[in-house]
Amino acid sequence: MSQNYKQVDKSETRANNYSLNNDCGRCETFLRRMLDFRKDPAKINERIRHLANSLKRIGVNLEPEYSSEINTKESEARLNIADINTKNIMHAMSPLSYGESSDTRYEIKRIPIECKRCSDDPSNPESQCRAFVSSSRDNNGSNGNSEAEIERIILCANRLPTYDETEEALVHELVHVHDVFALNLNLRNCEDLAYSEVRAAREAECSGYPLWTFRRWCVKERATKATNCMFPERDNECIDSVFEEAINDTRGLTPEK
């Protein structure tokens, strides 16, 4: 009985490892494709390009992390993209290797982008996310600017089954990173969070609405729901106070003149 039990346990472990590698391998393959700025400009998400370049100008470099090698080549072949040398990928595919130069007045800050299998435990905040910005809290517990706390962008590979969903989630999180570093917003402040959530929803989840009236409705619904997670008693108040300004704010999302 004990031997059979061990065999079942190993089988389950192999199945779980395959699921993990399959999810992360797919996510990382998508990430490589959307951050390769050498390809046909018509196939590049301009929101990602503009946000990456805007961040680089103030010394913030995005660095995708590729850790899952199992199933990577299989995924690449299935998606009809070129074989990639994973040892050189972080330099070769960094979105900023082909973008604009950093302003030398700013200290370089590196923000990794990671695909991981997020927890399904209801007690874990990750269980409600497709993607999120990982941050460290001040040791003194202060409610200061969150710029110094942002550590990385996490894409929940087990909740992003398609290229479009992965791209949408990345755009959303890039808006938050941009707003913290470039606009000096503090995402622990209700109004600042609401402002950033409005901009992120407009560029990501609600970007496909052709009619501005419906897009505004989508943005307000999405942004209110997101703000509610941190400020359940002030979500509507904060969204209403910043909505008109935020929805028309395109900083970081259009070419600099």
Backbone hydrogen bonds in HBPLUS format (Angstrom, degrees):
<---DONOR---> <-ACCEPTOR-->    atom                        ^
c    i                          cat <-CA-CA->   ^        H-A-AA   ^      H-
h    n   atom  resd res      DA  || num        DHA   H-A  angle D-A-AA Bond
n    s   type  num  typ     dist DA aas  dist angle  dist       angle   num
A0005-TYR N   A0001-MET O   2.93 MM   4  6.13 157.1  1.99 148.9 155.6     1
A0006-LYS N   A0002-SER O   3.03 MM   4  6.29 153.4  2.10 143.7 150.2     2
A0007-GLN N   A0003-GLN O   3.04 MM   4  6.36 152.4  2.11 146.7 154.4     3
A0008-VAL N   A0004-ASN O   2.99 MM   4  6.30 160.5  2.03 153.8 158.1     4
A0009-ASP N   A0005-TYR O   2.91 MM   4  6.12 159.0  1.96 148.4 154.8     5
A0010-LYS N   A0006-LYS O   2.89 MM   4  6.14 157.4  1.94 149.6 154.8     6
A0011-SER N   A0007-GLN O   2.96 MM   4  6.17 155.3  2.02 145.7 153.0     7
A0012-GLU N   A0008-VAL O   2.90 MM   4  6.17 158.5  1.94 152.4 157.7     8
A0013-THR N   A0009-ASP O   2.95 MM   4  6.18 152.1  2.03 143.4 151.7     9
A0014-ARG N   A0010-LYS O   2.88 MM   4  6.15 159.4  1.92 151.1 155.8    10
A0015-ALA N   A0011-SER O   2.95 MM   4  6.20 155.6  2.01 146.1 153.1    11
A0016-ASN N   A0012-GLU O   2.85 MM   4  6.10 156.6  1.91 148.6 154.8    12
A0017-ASN N   A0013-THR O   2.85 MM   4  6.08 157.4  1.91 150.6 157.0    13
A0018-TYR N   A0014-ARG O   2.89 MM   4  6.08 152.7  1.97 145.5 152.9    14
A0019-SER N   A0015-ALA O   2.99 MM   4  6.22 159.5  2.03 146.0 151.5    15
A0020-LEU N   A0016-ASN O   2.92 MM   4  6.16 156.9  1.98 145.8 152.4    16
A0021-ASN N   A0017-ASN O   2.89 MM   4  6.09 170.3  1.90 152.1 154.2    17
A0022-ASN N   A0018-TYR O   2.74 MM   4  5.82 155.6  1.80 149.5 157.3    18
A0023-ASP N   A0019-SER O   2.97 MM   4  6.07 166.9  1.98 149.5 152.4    19
A0024-CYS N   A0020-LEU O   2.99 MM   4  6.15 175.7  1.99 156.5 157.9    20
A0025-GLY N   A0021-ASN O   2.73 MM   4  5.57 153.4  1.80 140.1 149.1    21
A0026-ARG N   A0022-ASN O   3.03 MM   4  6.06 158.2  2.08 141.5 147.1    22
A0027-CYS N   A0023-ASP O   2.99 MM   4  6.21 165.9  2.02 150.2 154.4    23
A0028-GLU N   A0024-CYS O   2.82 MM   4  5.95 163.1  1.85 152.0 156.5    24
A0029-THR N   A0025-GLY O   2.95 MM   4  6.06 147.1  2.06 140.0 149.2    25
A0030-PHE N   A0026-ARG O   2.98 MM   4  6.28 159.5  2.02 152.5 157.5    26
A0031-LEU N   A0027-CYS O   2.91 MM   4  6.15 155.6  1.97 145.0 152.6    27
A0032-ARG N   A0028-GLU O   2.92 MM   4  6.14 154.8  1.98 145.8 151.3    28
A0033-ARG N   A0029-THR O   3.18 MM   4  6.44 159.1  2.22 146.2 151.3    29
A0034-MET N   A0030-PHE O   2.98 MM   4  6.31 162.7  2.01 158.2 162.1    30
A0035-LEU N   A0031-LEU O   3.05 MM   4  6.07 135.1  2.26 144.1 154.6    31
A0043-LYS N   A0040-ASP O   2.79 MM   3  5.54 160.5  1.83 126.8 133.1    32
A0044-ILE N   A0041-PRO O   3.19 MM   3  5.23 165.6  2.22 106.4 110.8    33
A0048-ILE N   A0045-ASN O   3.08 MM   3  5.55 120.5  2.45 108.0 120.7    34
A0049-ARG N   A0045-ASN O   3.18 MM   4  6.57 161.9  2.21 151.5 156.8    35
A0050-HIS N   A0046-GLU O   2.89 MM   4  6.02 174.5  1.89 154.3 155.7    36
A0051-LEU N   A0047-ARG O   2.97 MM   4  6.08 164.8  2.00 149.6 154.3    37
A0052-ALA N   A0048-ILE O   2.90 MM   4  5.96 162.5  1.93 150.1 155.3    38
A0053-ASN N   A0049-ARG O   2.95 MM   4  6.15 164.9  1.98 154.7 158.7    39
A0054-SER N   A0050-HIS O   2.87 MM   4  5.96 155.8  1.93 146.8 154.1    40
A0055-LEU N   A0051-LEU O   2.95 MM   4  6.11 157.7  2.00 147.2 152.8    41
A0056-LYS N   A0052-ALA O   2.95 MM   4  6.16 154.5  2.01 144.1 151.7    42
A0057-ARG N   A0053-ASN O   3.05 MM   4  6.24 151.2  2.13 146.0 152.3    43
A0058-ILE N   A0055-LEU O   3.07 MM   3  5.49 142.7  2.21 106.7 116.8    44
A0060-VAL N   A0055-LEU O   2.91 MM   5  5.02 163.9  1.94 136.8 133.9    45
A0059-GLY N   A0056-LYS O   2.90 MM   3  4.88 163.3  1.93 111.8 112.8    46
A0103-ASP N   A0057-ARG O   3.26 MM  46  5.15 142.6  2.41 106.1 114.5    47
A0109-LYS N   A0059-GLY O   2.65 MM  50  5.99 158.8  1.69 165.6 171.0    48
A0061-ASN N   A0109-LYS O   2.72 MM  48  6.07 156.9  1.77 161.7 169.8    49
A0111-ILE N   A0061-ASN O   2.79 MM  50  6.07 166.8  1.80 164.9 167.8    50
A0063-GLU N   A0111-ILE O   2.97 MM  48  5.93 162.8  2.00 131.5 133.2    51
A0113-ILE N   A0063-GLU O   2.99 MM  50  5.93 143.6  2.13 121.1 122.0    52
A0065-GLU N   A0113-ILE O   2.81 MM  48  5.82 161.9  1.84 162.4 156.2    53
A0072-THR N   A0069-GLU O   3.31 MM   3  5.25 162.4  2.35 110.2 113.7    54
A0075-SER N   A0071-ASN O   2.88 MM   4  5.98 155.0  1.94 144.7 151.2    55
A0076-GLU N   A0072-THR O   2.91 MM   4  6.19 155.7  1.97 148.7 155.8    56
A0077-ALA N   A0073-LYS O   2.90 MM   4  6.10 158.5  1.95 148.5 153.6    57
A0078-ARG N   A0074-GLU O   3.00 MM   4  6.18 154.2  2.07 144.0 151.3    58
A0079-LEU N   A0075-SER O   2.97 MM   4  6.18 140.7  2.13 143.0 153.4    59
A0081-ILE N   A0076-GLU O   3.02 MM   5  5.38 171.3  2.03 150.1 152.6    60
A0080-ASN N   A0077-ALA O   3.14 MM   3  4.98 160.0  2.18  99.3 104.8    61
A0088-ASN N   A0085-ASN O   3.07 MM   3  5.75 144.0  2.20 117.0 125.5    62
A0092-ALA N   A0088-ASN O   2.93 MM   4  6.01 173.9  1.94 163.2 163.7    63
A0093-MET N   A0089-ILE O   2.79 MM   4  5.50 167.4  1.80 149.4 152.6    64
A0097-SER N   A0094-SER O   2.97 MM   3  5.37 167.6  1.99 117.1 121.2    65
A0106-TYR N   A0103-ASP O   3.08 MM   3  5.96 172.6  2.08 128.6 130.8    66
A0153-ILE N   A0112-PRO O   2.87 MM  41  6.28 163.6  1.89 160.3 165.0    67
A0114-GLU N   A0153-ILE O   2.84 MM  39  6.20 168.3  1.86 169.3 171.5    68
A0155-LEU N   A0114-GLU O   2.77 MM  41  6.05 166.5  1.79 165.7 167.5    69
A0116-LYS N   A0155-LEU O   3.02 MM  39  6.30 163.2  2.05 164.8 166.5    70
A0157-ALA N   A0116-LYS O   2.74 MM  41  5.43 141.7  1.89 141.0 149.1    71
A0124-ASN N   A0121-ASP O   2.82 MM   3  5.40 162.0  1.85 123.4 129.7    72
A0127-SER N   A0124-ASN O   2.93 MM   3  5.76 158.7  1.97 127.1 132.3    73
A0128-GLN N   A0125-PRO O   3.27 MM   3  6.02 170.4  2.28 120.6 123.2    74
A0129-CYS N   A0126-GLU O   2.96 MM   3  5.26 169.4  1.98 119.3 122.1    75
A0156-CYS N   A0130-ARG O   2.84 MM  26  5.19 156.9  1.89 143.8 147.1    76
A0132-PHE N   A0154-ILE O   2.96 MM  22  5.38 153.8  2.03 146.5 154.0    77
A0154-ILE N   A0132-PHE O   2.84 MM  22  5.38 177.0  1.84 175.9 175.1    78
A0134-SER N   A0152-ARG O   2.81 MM  18  5.26 156.3  1.86 157.2 163.4    79
A0151-GLU N   A0134-SER O   2.82 MM  17  5.65 172.8  1.83 153.7 154.4    80
A0152-ARG N   A0134-SER O   3.35 MM  18  5.26 160.5  2.40 134.7 137.2    81
A0136-SER N   A0149-GLU O   2.79 MM  13  4.73 150.2  1.88 125.7 133.1    82
A0141-GLY N   A0138-ASP O   3.05 MM   3  5.18 160.1  2.09 106.2 111.9    83
A0149-GLU N   A0146-SER O   3.00 MM   3  5.22 142.7  2.15 105.9 117.4    84
A0159-ARG N   A0156-CYS O   2.94 MM   3  5.60 164.2  1.96 123.3 127.7    85
A0160-LEU N   A0157-ALA O   3.42 MM   3  5.26 171.5  2.43 103.5 105.2    86
A0166-THR N   A0162-THR O   3.09 MM   4  6.30 155.7  2.15 146.4 153.2    87
A0167-GLU N   A0163-TYR O   2.88 MM   4  6.11 163.6  1.91 158.6 163.2    88
A0168-GLU N   A0164-ASP O   2.92 MM   4  6.04 158.7  1.96 145.1 151.3    89
A0169-ALA N   A0165-GLU O   2.99 MM   4  6.15 158.9  2.04 144.1 149.3    90
A0170-LEU N   A0166-THR O   2.97 MM   4  6.18 156.5  2.03 147.5 154.1    91
A0171-VAL N   A0167-GLU O   2.94 MM   4  6.19 164.2  1.97 153.7 157.5    92
A0172-HIS N   A0168-GLU O   3.08 MM   4  6.30 163.5  2.11 147.7 152.1    93
A0173-GLU N   A0169-ALA O   3.11 MM   4  6.39 164.4  2.14 150.6 153.5    94
A0174-LEU N   A0170-LEU O   2.87 MM   4  6.04 154.8  1.93 153.4 161.1    95
A0175-VAL N   A0171-VAL O   3.04 MM   4  6.29 149.0  2.14 151.3 158.3    96
A0176-HIS N   A0172-HIS O   3.41 MM   4  6.82 154.1  2.48 142.2 148.1    97
A0177-VAL N   A0173-GLU O   3.01 MM   4  6.36 162.4  2.04 152.4 156.7    98
A0178-HIS N   A0174-LEU O   2.84 MM   4  6.00 164.8  1.87 150.3 154.8    99
A0179-ASP N   A0175-VAL O   2.87 MM   4  6.04 160.4  1.90 150.6 156.1   100
A0180-VAL N   A0176-HIS O   3.03 MM   4  6.27 147.7  2.14 149.1 156.8   101
A0181-PHE N   A0177-VAL O   3.11 MM   4  6.31 173.5  2.11 156.8 158.0   102
A0182-ALA N   A0178-HIS O   2.67 MM   4  5.41 158.3  1.72 152.8 160.7   103
A0185-LEU N   A0179-ASP O   3.02 MM   6  5.78 169.0  2.04 141.5 142.5   104
A0189-ASN N   A0186-ASN O   2.93 MM   3  5.59 163.4  1.95 122.2 126.9   105
A0193-LEU N   A0189-ASN O   2.84 MM   4  5.98 165.2  1.86 162.2 166.8   106
A0194-ALA N   A0190-CYS O   2.91 MM   4  6.07 164.3  1.94 150.1 154.9   107
A0195-TYR N   A0191-GLU O   2.93 MM   4  6.10 154.8  1.99 145.0 151.9   108
A0196-SER N   A0192-ASP O   3.04 MM   4  6.32 162.8  2.07 151.3 154.8   109
A0197-GLU N   A0193-LEU O   2.83 MM   4  6.04 156.6  1.88 154.5 161.9   110
A0198-VAL N   A0194-ALA O   2.98 MM   4  6.15 151.3  2.06 147.8 154.3   111
A0199-ARG N   A0195-TYR O   3.25 MM   4  6.56 163.8  2.28 146.9 150.5   112
A0200-ALA N   A0196-SER O   2.87 MM   4  6.04 158.7  1.91 149.8 156.4   113
A0201-ALA N   A0197-GLU O   2.93 MM   4  5.95 163.4  1.95 145.1 149.5   114
A0202-ARG N   A0198-VAL O   3.04 MM   4  6.16 158.0  2.09 146.9 153.1   115
A0203-GLU N   A0199-ARG O   3.18 MM   4  6.38 151.1  2.27 143.7 150.1   116
A0204-ALA N   A0200-ALA O   2.95 MM   4  5.98 132.6  2.18 144.0 156.8   117
A0206-CYS N   A0201-ALA O   2.91 MM   5  5.70 158.2  1.96 165.3 164.2   118
A0207-SER N   A0204-ALA O   3.19 MM   3  5.38 170.0  2.20 114.9 117.9   119
A0209-TYR N   A0206-CYS O   3.43 MM   3  6.04 174.4  2.44 117.7 119.2   120
A0215-ARG N   A0211-LEU O   2.99 MM   4  6.25 154.1  2.05 151.5 159.9   121
A0216-ARG N   A0212-TRP O   2.88 MM   4  6.03 158.0  1.93 150.3 154.8   122
A0217-TRP N   A0213-THR O   3.20 MM   4  6.46 157.8  2.25 141.0 146.7   123
A0218-CYS N   A0214-PHE O   2.94 MM   4  6.18 162.1  1.97 148.8 153.4   124
A0219-VAL N   A0215-ARG O   2.88 MM   4  6.09 166.4  1.90 153.9 157.3   125
A0220-LYS N   A0216-ARG O   2.97 MM   4  6.18 164.9  2.00 152.7 156.3   126
A0221-GLU N   A0217-TRP O   3.05 MM   4  6.24 162.1  2.08 151.4 156.3   127
A0222-ARG N   A0218-CYS O   2.92 MM   4  6.09 174.3  1.92 161.1 162.5   128
A0223-ALA N   A0219-VAL O   2.84 MM   4  5.84 168.4  1.85 153.4 157.4   129
A0224-THR N   A0220-LYS O   2.99 MM   4  5.88 155.1  2.06 139.5 146.5   130
A0225-LYS N   A0221-GLU O   3.10 MM   4  6.24 162.5  2.14 147.3 152.0   131
A0226-ALA N   A0222-ARG O   2.99 MM   4  6.23 158.4  2.04 150.3 156.4   132
A0227-THR N   A0223-ALA O   2.91 MM   4  6.05 161.2  1.95 147.6 152.8   133
A0228-ASN N   A0224-THR O   2.91 MM   4  6.01 146.5  2.03 144.7 154.0   134
A0229-CYS N   A0226-ALA O   3.24 MM   3  5.59 144.4  2.37 103.4 112.3   135
A0230-MET N   A0227-THR O   3.15 MM   3  5.77 142.1  2.30 114.0 122.1   136
A0231-PHE N   A0227-THR O   2.87 MM   4  5.93 160.4  1.91 157.0 162.8   137
A0234-ARG N   A0231-PHE O   3.11 MM   3  5.42 155.1  2.18 111.6 119.2   138
A0235-ASP N   A0231-PHE O   3.06 MM   4  5.66 116.8  2.47 161.9 169.9   139
A0238-CYS N   A0234-ARG O   2.90 MM   4  6.02 168.3  1.91 166.6 169.1   140
A0239-ILE N   A0235-ASP O   2.98 MM   4  6.14 166.1  2.00 154.6 158.7   141
A0240-ASP N   A0236-ASN O   2.95 MM   4  6.00 167.9  1.97 149.7 153.6   142
A0241-SER N   A0237-GLU O   3.12 MM   4  6.25 146.6  2.24 140.6 149.3   143
A0242-VAL N   A0239-ILE O   3.21 MM   3  5.56 142.9  2.36 105.9 115.5   144
A0243-PHE N   A0239-ILE O   2.87 MM   4  5.50 131.8  2.11 156.3 168.3   145
A0246-ALA N   A0242-VAL O   2.89 MM   4  5.86 170.8  1.90 168.9 171.5   146
A0247-ILE N   A0243-PHE O   2.90 MM   4  5.91 168.8  1.91 159.6 161.8   147
A0248-ASN N   A0245-GLU O   3.32 MM   3  5.54 141.0  2.48 100.7 111.1   148
A0249-ASP N   A0246-ALA O   3.09 MM   3  5.04 162.5  2.12 105.0 110.4   149
A0253-LEU N   A0250-THR O   3.00 MM   3  5.41 158.7  2.04 138.1 139.6   150
